[in-house]
Amino acid sequence: MPPKKKARVSKRAANSDKDDDGEAASRGKSKAGAKTKASSERAGPPQYHHWLMKSEPESRFENGIDVKFGIEDLKALPQQTGCWDGVRNYQARNFMRQMKNGQLAFFYHSNCKEPGIAGVMKIVKEAYVDHTQFDKKDVHFDATSKPDNPKWSMVDVQYQRMTKRFLPLSELKKYHLQHRGGGGPLKDMALFTRARLSVQPLTTEEFDFILSLEDKEPI
């Protein structure tokens, strides 16, 4: 059985076209970009091994239910493990379906006073049916999804540790802008190019660079 308190993603993050600091996600398109996309589709989707997953650490009520779920809530669950339910965006769902046991993800605090990366968690159960889509009392109920053909999936995640210091969105954005102008691992980071997604892929270079910021002074 899933834990009584299940991991909740930020519906704002999953359904909004804006990131946490209010700026629209980059959507530049070009003929060259279209050709690149077509080529990548023929070659199959890229394989990722690291992730960033957003959730709301501050209380917010939907239909009388508090959707708050921060990293401390995950840490407090039995075996420090919970199911990451409530994702209602197809691209975010598809990323979860790519996840493999043992892969690491950043726990990102979203839709709050200071958004950013709070810690690290591990995927401990690969994608399976999200039961909340069938629960009429749940804020993530989907009347169009049927048990014989469910639309939505979830994974189980386990708390690993807090980051040595909180890594705020404002700092990550500064690196993104630096790298976009002069080259660097965060130049194409999905947090800024696909900001609306509550579940985002990270390249190994992005993940390692962000983790290295723990030991540096904030810029």
Solvent accessible surface area in square Angstrom, and as a share of the most:
residue,aa,sasa,rsa
1,M,231,1.03
2,P,56,0.36
3,P,33,0.21
4,K,206,0.87
5,K,88,0.37
6,K,31,0.13
7,A,0,0.00
8,R,27,0.10
9,V,1,0.01
10,S,0,0.00
11,K,51,0.22
12,R,86,0.31
13,A,4,0.03
14,A,2,0.01
15,N,90,0.46
16,S,26,0.17
17,D,78,0.41
18,K,107,0.45
19,D,9,0.05
20,D,29,0.15
21,D,66,0.34
22,G,38,0.37
23,E,90,0.40
24,A,75,0.58
25,A,9,0.07
26,S,57,0.37
27,R,132,0.48
28,G,80,0.77
29,K,193,0.82
30,S,67,0.43
31,K,175,0.74
32,A,70,0.54
33,G,36,0.35
34,A,61,0.47
35,K,147,0.62
36,T,91,0.53
37,K,129,0.55
38,A,39,0.31
39,S,54,0.35
40,S,50,0.32
41,E,113,0.50
42,R,185,0.68
43,A,91,0.71
44,G,27,0.26
45,P,91,0.57
46,P,76,0.48
47,Q,129,0.57
48,Y,42,0.16
49,H,104,0.46
50,H,30,0.13
51,W,0,0.00
52,L,0,0.00
53,M,0,0.00
54,K,3,0.01
55,S,0,0.00
56,E,3,0.01
57,P,25,0.16
58,E,80,0.36
59,S,71,0.46
60,R,71,0.26
61,F,130,0.54
62,E,32,0.14
63,N,137,0.70
64,G,67,0.64
65,I,59,0.30
66,D,50,0.26
67,V,2,0.01
68,K,56,0.24
69,F,0,0.00
70,G,4,0.03
71,I,1,0.01
72,E,104,0.47
73,D,27,0.14
74,L,0,0.00
75,K,81,0.34
76,A,86,0.67
77,L,21,0.10
78,P,102,0.64
79,Q,156,0.69
80,Q,64,0.29
81,T,29,0.17
82,G,1,0.01
83,C,1,0.01
84,W,0,0.00
85,D,0,0.00
86,G,1,0.01
87,V,0,0.00
88,R,38,0.14
89,N,18,0.09
90,Y,109,0.42
91,Q,63,0.28
92,A,0,0.00
93,R,31,0.11
94,N,63,0.32
95,F,14,0.06
96,M,0,0.00
97,R,108,0.39
98,Q,47,0.21
99,M,1,0.01
100,K,104,0.44
101,N,89,0.45
102,G,43,0.42
103,Q,23,0.10
104,L,56,0.28
105,A,0,0.00
106,F,0,0.00
107,F,0,0.00
108,Y,0,0.00
109,H,26,0.12
110,S,1,0.00
111,N,41,0.21
112,C,25,0.15
113,K,187,0.79
114,E,101,0.45
115,P,18,0.11
116,G,0,0.00
117,I,0,0.00
118,A,5,0.04
119,G,0,0.00
120,V,7,0.04
121,M,1,0.00
122,K,61,0.26
123,I,0,0.00
124,V,51,0.29
125,K,93,0.39
126,E,66,0.30
127,A,37,0.29
128,Y,65,0.25
129,V,69,0.40
130,D,0,0.00
131,H,63,0.28
132,T,1,0.01
133,Q,0,0.00
134,F,66,0.28
135,D,62,0.32
136,K,167,0.71
137,K,176,0.75
138,D,14,0.07
139,V,15,0.08
140,H,4,0.02
141,F,73,0.31
142,D,25,0.13
143,A,65,0.50
144,T,89,0.52
145,S,6,0.04
146,K,109,0.46
147,P,104,0.66
148,D,131,0.68
149,N,114,0.59
150,P,41,0.26
151,K,59,0.25
152,W,13,0.04
153,S,9,0.06
154,M,3,0.01
155,V,0,0.00
156,D,24,0.12
157,V,0,0.00
158,Q,52,0.23
159,Y,22,0.08
160,Q,70,0.31
161,R,85,0.31
162,M,72,0.32
163,T,11,0.06
164,K,138,0.59
165,R,50,0.18
166,F,68,0.28
167,L,0,0.00
168,P,20,0.12
169,L,4,0.02
170,S,69,0.45
171,E,5,0.02
172,L,0,0.00
173,K,41,0.17
174,K,97,0.41
175,Y,22,0.08
176,H,7,0.03
177,L,80,0.40
178,Q,107,0.48
179,H,21,0.09
180,R,144,0.53
181,G,75,0.72
182,G,71,0.68
183,G,46,0.44
184,G,22,0.22
185,P,48,0.30
186,L,0,0.00
187,K,88,0.37
188,D,92,0.48
189,M,0,0.00
190,A,4,0.03
191,L,2,0.01
192,F,14,0.06
193,T,38,0.22
194,R,83,0.30
195,A,0,0.00
196,R,66,0.24
197,L,1,0.00
198,S,0,0.00
199,V,0,0.00
200,Q,1,0.00
201,P,4,0.03
202,L,1,0.00
203,T,54,0.31
204,T,61,0.36
205,E,113,0.51
206,E,10,0.05
207,F,6,0.02
208,D,76,0.39
209,F,38,0.16
210,I,0,0.00
211,L,47,0.23
212,S,44,0.28
213,L,0,0.00
214,E,15,0.07
215,D,105,0.55
216,K,97,0.41
217,E,146,0.65
218,P,79,0.49
219,I,85,0.43
